[in-house]
Amino acid sequence: MIKKILLPALVLLTAAFTAKEPQPLYKNKNAPVESRVQDLLRRMTLQEKVLQLSQSYAGNNNNENNKDENIKAIPDGIGSLIYFGSDPVFRNKIQKKAVESSRLGIPIIFGYDVIHGYRTLYPVAIAQACSFNTDLAARAAAVAAKESKLSGIDWTFSPMIDVARDPRWGRVMEGYGEDPYTNARFAVASVQGYQGNRLSDPYSIAACLKHYVGYGLSEGGRDYHYADVSPQSLWETYMPPYLAGVKAGAATIMSGFNDISGIPASANHYTLTEVLKNRWGFKGFVVSDWGSVEQLMNQGVAASRAEAGQKALMAGVDMDMTDRVYQENLAQLVTDKKVPLSRVDDAVKSILRIKFQLGLFEHPYTTVLPESERYLQPEGKAVAGQLAEESMVLLKNLNQTLPVKNTIKQIALIGPMANNREDITGSWSAQGRSKDAETIMEGLQYEFGSNTHFNYAKGADFDGTDESGFKEAVAAAQASDVIILCLGEKRAWTGENTSRSVIELPAIQEKLAETLKATGKPLVLVLNNGRPLGLAKLEPLADAIVEMWQPGLAGGTPLAGILSGRINPNGKLAITFPFTTGQIPIYYDMRQSARPNSGLYQDIPTTPLYWFGYGLSYTTYQYSNIKLSAPGITKNQKLIAEVEVSNTGNMAGKETVLWYITDPAASISRPLKELKYFEKKQIEAGKKSIYHFEIDPMRDLSFPDAGGHLHLEAGEFYLYAGSQKIKFSLK
Ligand code: NOJ
């Protein structure tokens, strides 16, 4: 009898164990992403969910013998890792553990700071902005994405689109300058470049807009500090690039370190949830900045790590970068009902959604190729060179000192940057290697060939007081017909945590320039830096000045091309160069003063040395015939503007037309002028080109109020392009 009952039960039980469990829905690549997300979420334990919201790091230990140890140290079930290594094999090993040994097999998303290239380094972002060539920037981002992907990176913490108006802040080099519209255009270009057509494409990586929001306003340029962001400037200046990046489909966004007028960015429910998620409908995920959850205690809004975690999560931060606050506190916070499970679930969903969209469940592993096939491919290097060329800005050219005449056979090449492979690459150089970088000297020697002799002397270091090299530098200058003096900043002087109290170069560099000027030889100053510099002392000493920025790997050749005249410089400043540090803040779209010709500085000029948009060329352009399709429009109509630009010089060139609009009288004061569109085109010598701009009233003539709601008011407006100006009305 017993045997009769037991046997069928045993058979059933065995069948249950041996029958193949149907594939869970979340593993079905053909199911819609949202169904997969829901299916996976309902299978997850609270602890598994908390780990998905946590990010740790791996890969900084390159010792072969320790690599497995390193894998063991990675918390089981972690949602994301910052991967400092570049070895795809090691990365795949870590991923294998997540995919094959964890209960649900959720792949890790590997992130990294790919800021201006991965191994092929491009010019730093502030330089890229000066190219006003968003197509090139997008192509550079696409190459960076491919190199990253082939090294195991699924996600870059880039672009940084913090509008920056204080060059004392070291992070100005990471963004696209002082103008909201320029930052917005480059935000879109980089998102498109990194993410390609689809996140699941083989060489796409997820982008991350950072650092949301107002970080560029850190008081006094001191990094990580309080930022007093008025609601009006939040909406007018700091939000537009983020909205553009979100509209372009950025997969993730990073909450900043900064305090936004009393509510830190990583605990700010208004910016993160009310605006980003609810108003803008952002469906990706928010990652904190490194430790910015824990730092809520330093900022005085949380008394414990648990409270910091609660505040950040409830504000809208989905993933906690590296400080383990979520990992150690969230489960308890849920149990104690201090955080609703529904909020944890939302955060988990936002992360899983991106992992599914990236195709990580189907393709968790990186294709392993030899380094020679991964990096520094000809196409990437060509983009790097082109972008470097277009981002350099000719700031001064007295008596046509440049191009260097081809009759000149002796050139003095002097300065700490002249033969420097380290600092030319710029900060945040990811997996870039200085050995891949071209120096200024190499570029020049190749360009000018063996008929030209370079008398090289370093002259002085970037800082310090050692003048012992001056003598050699003077001798080099005396033996030459022209001096190329290469000054600037070490790469570690800009980037994160590199604030400076003055933007002038150290006195030793200025003194070297003065000493060389005394030789009476024409002096060409080449600047390599990551922030606007105070050039009040240096500018009068130089006959010509080229701002080369930090061009990455391929700067020597384009600089040499500009100096020789093979290349016509075409970059324009995307950030104003103050006359001295004391002018900060100064930017082109300031509000009008109550007494425009009064209230001036008594000791220095009140205008900057070079405004936003400034940049010279070897040819001349004449702007004429600005026209509008109608003298006025209604709110639902579009207005087409055009302007004629003639190349009246002898050399073909690329000219960027910057279209500005002014609203002289409105219900709230408006900036002196606002950039609304730009376009760059090649114009042959003696030829002309017509540039167009379609004015969309809601986009181009409205302004936000302190709540971010747009207002479009009837009235008169002015449109500017170069020297041209035209009035129109909105009814
Ligand atoms: C801190 C920086 O502020 C941020 O820009 C970067 O992405 C993270 N660290 C990760 O390295």
Residues whose N, C-alpha, C, O or C-beta is under 5 A from the ligand:
A	BS01	NOJ	D113 F157 D289 W290
